[in-house]
Amino acid sequence: MSGLNISSMALFVTVFTLCLTAYPTLASNAFLADRGGALDQRSFRNEVMNAMGSMLGCGGKADPKQVQAINAALTPMWKTLPKTNGRIDRRSLRYLVHRYFMQTSSLMIRGFEPSRPTNDSHWGAADILSQMVPAYVESVLESHHSSQNGFSLQDAVDMVLLLDQLIFDSESTLLEGIYREQGRPMDRSISHDSLKQVIESYIIKWMVDSSPEDHEILIRNRTIAAEVLPHYAELMKFGEGRIKAFEYERQGKDAFSQWYSFGDAHKVVGGITRSFQSYWQSECDTMKTALISMDSHGTGRVPLSKFYNTAINTDWRFGESESYLRELGALDESSSWRGPQVIIPNYLQATSNCIVSAPHYLVCCVNECEALMGEIELAIDAPTAPPSTILDLVSGMTSQTTLENDEPAHLDANLKQQLEQIAKNHGGMVPLHGRLFAQWLHYVFPHECPFPHKTGSVLSATPTEYGNSFVASREDMERHAANVSSLDIPVSVGKEELQWMSQWSEEEELMVDYSSELSGPLRRWLLPILGVALVLAAAGGFVSVDTGRSKKVTSSPSNTFAHSHWV
């Protein structure tokens, strides 16, 4: 152990103690609470301990191939993050972890959403995940020296492994409940047909955010389940496909076995979580195509009148209320000419369109801006870049706005000038991880990159968490749709004439700590401003889903089976 530093020694001692005294099996200690799939604090702590033990070799060991894959995914982002003595702060770590899961499986980890305010002392809003997981990981990774040491790349890998194991363990909780309901002892193997029944029930419970009573109705009556879940038959075939994938993976061990342990079933559902987004992405693409067809000027925005007119006459999916769209950050209300407009990438990435809402995570549509940002990071390989380098790089990039055609980056004189201004504000260089650069990317790729709102100004609440008012009334939709003709502007009118960048804001907000990168005078002025902004955001800018305006739905099965809409 001579090679261990103080941080590693604290890690070893903590995990050794954890393995001896606090490694309960998830089967006996973790369970879902009654409301909405939330975990109670004791159960969640058990899951965290279980995840840490599995991650670090107590009761299991991380797969070297998995560690290598995580490292490979994180490294390009890591190289572009500003560091102090080779380490990053906790805001940067949270930002890095969030982007990793969005890039690899489109999982939005609860507590790591970019919309949640955070500073050097707090990870985010007061939910179980953001309170307990980061604090626990910090204590074992860094002892009491987080403010001095920061986090290394290996710490980031460990954080990802922890959360990945935590997700895997939470799936076990749901799976155990299904075994109990079907009277299947978890210490006995089951047949192939029995495993299919288990997986079918799992998919229903996993995808439908509802009460246990509603789940029981759906599982007992598959006709109702087929009405609630779109593409029900295809979803069940997807579950069968994951069973076949598992059988293929275990070839050479029990290649001819037709019996499956609880651990085998657990691996199957783990595969469902990790591959589901790629399976469902075609539905997201269909929805994007529908939205782009309403965007006749290529601004990345759809007038709310068109949005609701389509919902009434063509596509029932676009039915979120105006207030909910506003809270989600999917509504641009800056144009007095065009009125409220739905921002296409913000809408696609909104939690209203996350197809699965689990206690620890959401499964969402792909954030197509991540691929574009990844290309930029790989080429620049640094936290900042001069505007000329960015312009040369981005001018050669394309975004796939449809399944058939690639659209080149939109770079007009105004956008080039805006990038120069961003650099001027930062001593001649553009920080890649700042709100202004993200805003610039949004206007360069308006169908792929979301408009970046200030931290704490938008809400990441699912329809169930938001409450009954998540859906627009027929009267409201018809009122807006009545203006669709008057707001139908000829295609010959250019973007600039439409004042399409009316939402542009000069307010900067660095997503990570750039104190080591900024020049002296600028650093002295900018950091106090950012500090005040973060404090104000943490104090009052963010509204938790537990407040009065965002409440849990506890209604009858008829209106709680599904999300606001199914893509």
HELIX and SHEET records of a PDB file:
HELIX    1   1 ILE A    6  THR A   21  1                                  16    
HELIX    2   2 LEU A   26  ASN A   29  1                                   4    
HELIX    3   3 GLN A   41  MET A   55  1                                  15    
HELIX    4   4 PRO A   64  LYS A   79  1                                  16    
HELIX    5   5 ARG A   90  SER A  105  1                                  16    
HELIX    6   6 ILE A  128  GLU A  142  1                                  15    
HELIX    7   7 SER A  146  ASN A  149  1                                   4    
HELIX    8   8 LEU A  153  GLU A  181  1                                  29    
HELIX    9   9 HIS A  192  MET A  207  1                                  16    
HELIX   10  10 PRO A  212  ARG A  220  1                                   9    
HELIX   11  11 ARG A  222  VAL A  228  1                                   7    
HELIX   12  12 TYR A  232  GLU A  249  1                                  18    
HELIX   13  13 PHE A  262  SER A  293  1                                  32    
HELIX   14  14 LEU A  304  ASN A  313  1                                  10    
HELIX   15  15 GLU A  322  LEU A  328  1                                   7    
HELIX   16  16 ILE A  344  GLN A  349  1                                   6    
HELIX   17  17 THR A  351  ASN A  353  5                                   3    
HELIX   18  18 GLU A  368  ILE A  380  1                                  13    
HELIX   19  19 PRO A  387  VAL A  394  1                                   8    
HELIX   20  20 ALA A  413  ASN A  425  1                                  13    
HELIX   21  21 ARG A  435  VAL A  444  1                                  10    
HELIX   22  22 PRO A  463  TYR A  466  1                                   4    
HELIX   23  23 ASN A  468  PHE A  470  5                                   3    
HELIX   24  24 ARG A  474  ALA A  481  1                                   8    
HELIX   25  25 GLY A  520  LEU A  536  1                                  17    
HELIX   26  26 ALA A  537  GLY A  541  3                                   5    
HELIX   27  27 PRO A  557  ASN A  559  5                                   3    
SHEET    1   A 3 LEU A 107  ILE A 109  0                                        
SHEET    2   A 3 TYR A 361  VAL A 363 -1                                        
SHEET    3   A 3 VAL A 356  SER A 357 -1                                        
SHEET    1   B 2 ILE A 190  SER A 191  0                                        
SHEET    2   B 2 TRP A 259  TYR A 260 -1                                        
SHEET    1   C 3 ARG A 301  PRO A 303  0                                        
SHEET    2   C 3 GLN A 341  ILE A 343 -1                                        
SHEET    3   C 3 LEU A 331  ASP A 332 -1                                        
SHEET    1   D 2 THR A 384  ALA A 385  0                                        
SHEET    2   D 2 VAL A 430  PRO A 431 -1                                        
SHEET    1   E 2 THR A 398  GLN A 400  0                                        
SHEET    2   E 2 ASP A 406  PRO A 408 -1                                        
END                                                                             
